[in-house]
Amino acid sequence: MHATYQLKPDELNESFLQAIKKQFKNQTVEIEVSDVPAAEAANNEPRKAGALKGRIKMSDDFNAPLADFSEYQP
């Protein structure tokens, strides 16, 4: 399992540590500290469905068999 938390040092309180202990009971936990620019950290807007509509194109033969896998096909 992988979980990422973004928080400020003053938010590292006992309740956060208890939540980590409860969620990852009997597991090894790795803590990584990195300097995240404020502008990047503030971008917590929820994703919007359809944001890439019209920007992604699939070829007409997308589901066609690939020659590389011909030996595995019946």
C-alpha positions as CSV (number, residue, x, y, z in Angstrom):
1,M,0.0,0.0,0.0
2,H,1.2,3.5,-0.8
3,A,-0.1,6.7,0.8
4,T,1.1,10.2,0.3
5,Y,0.5,13.0,2.8
6,Q,1.4,16.6,2.3
7,L,1.5,18.6,5.5
8,K,3.4,21.2,7.3
9,P,5.8,20.4,10.2
10,D,3.5,21.9,12.8
11,E,0.8,19.5,11.6
12,L,2.9,16.5,12.7
13,N,1.0,16.0,16.0
14,E,0.1,13.0,18.1
15,S,-3.2,12.4,16.3
16,F,-1.5,12.2,12.9
17,L,1.0,9.7,14.4
18,Q,-1.7,7.6,15.9
19,A,-3.5,7.5,12.6
20,I,-0.3,6.3,10.8
21,K,0.1,3.6,13.5
22,K,-3.5,2.5,13.1
23,Q,-3.4,2.4,9.3
24,F,0.0,0.7,9.0
25,K,-0.2,-1.6,12.0
26,N,2.7,-4.1,12.0
27,Q,4.2,-2.7,8.8
28,T,7.4,-0.7,8.1
29,V,6.7,2.9,7.3
30,E,9.1,5.0,5.3
31,I,9.0,8.8,5.8
32,E,10.4,11.0,3.1
33,V,10.9,14.7,3.6
34,S,10.9,17.0,0.6
35,D,10.6,20.7,0.0
36,V,7.5,21.2,-2.0
37,P,7.1,24.7,-3.5
38,A,4.0,26.6,-2.1
39,A,2.4,27.0,-5.5
40,E,2.6,23.2,-6.1
41,A,1.4,22.3,-2.6
42,A,-1.6,24.7,-2.9
43,N,-2.9,22.9,-6.1
44,N,-5.4,20.7,-4.3
45,E,-8.3,21.2,-6.7
46,P,-10.3,18.0,-7.4
47,R,-9.9,16.5,-10.8
48,K,-12.6,17.3,-13.4
49,A,-14.1,14.6,-15.5
50,G,-13.7,15.2,-19.2
51,A,-10.8,17.7,-18.8
52,L,-8.9,16.0,-21.7
53,K,-11.8,15.4,-24.0
54,G,-10.8,15.9,-27.6
55,R,-7.1,15.9,-26.8
56,I,-6.5,12.1,-26.9
57,K,-6.7,10.3,-30.2
58,M,-6.8,6.5,-30.7
59,S,-5.9,4.9,-34.0
60,D,-8.7,3.2,-35.9
61,D,-6.9,-0.1,-35.6
62,F,-6.4,0.1,-31.9
63,N,-7.9,-3.3,-31.2
64,A,-6.2,-5.0,-34.2
65,P,-3.9,-7.9,-33.4
66,L,-0.2,-6.9,-33.0
67,A,2.3,-8.7,-35.2
68,D,4.7,-9.0,-32.3
69,F,2.3,-11.3,-30.5
70,S,1.3,-13.4,-33.5
71,E,3.0,-16.5,-32.0
72,Y,0.6,-16.3,-29.0
73,Q,-2.6,-16.0,-31.0
74,P,-4.6,-19.0,-31.9
